């Protein structure tokens, strides 16, 4: 394992060990379900759209975390 991978893993582990970060999970679920419900009325399309929206939100958060991690690495 390279030093970069060790630092990335340790920073992710440190972030998830804090209690405030766990509030992200229900927040993502709630936002995704509300977003899906504003587009459809049936349960199946709501869940499908909520899954896509939740994946997009998590992906966006990972990209922002990666950018911030790289910026802090260069400081």
N, C-alpha and C positions, 0 to 999 in steps of 0.2 A: 504494500500500500504506500502510495506516495504521501509526502507531507501535506500536499494540497487536499487529498482525500481525507486524511486524518483531521485536518482543521475544519473542513466542511462538515464532516460527521459530528465532530465535537460541538460545533456551533449549532447544528440542528438539534442535537441532543440537549444542549443547554437551553435552547429556545423552548423545546417541548416540555422540559422539566418545570418550567414556570407555570403556575396555575392559571394565570390570565390568558395564556395562549389557548387553553382548552375551550375558552368561550368562542373561538373561531368556528368550531365544528357545528354547534347548533345554529350559529348565525348564518353559516353557509347553507345549511338545510332550509332554514326559514326563508332566506332570501330567494333561494332557488324555487321553493314551492310557491311562494307568492308570485314570482315572475312567471312561472308556468301557469298558474291559475288566472293570470291576467290575459293570457293568450287563448286558453281553451276552457271548456266547461266539463268535458268528460275526464274521468280519472286517468285513463291510460295515456292520453296525450299530455296531461298535466305532468305525470310522473316522467314521461319520456323527455319533455322539455325541461323539467327540473333537473334531470340527470345531466343533460347537455349543459345547462347553465351552471350547475355545480362543478362540472369538469372544467368549464371555461374559467370560473372564478378561481379554482385551485391552481390551474395552470398559470393564470395571470399573477397570482400571489407568489408562485415559485419563480417566475421570471423576475419579478420585482425583487424578491429576496436574493436571487443570483446576482442581479445588477448591483444591489447595495453591498453584497458580500464582496464582489470584485472591486468596487470602489473603496471599501474599507481595507481591503488587502493591499491596495496600492498606496495608502496613506502612510 
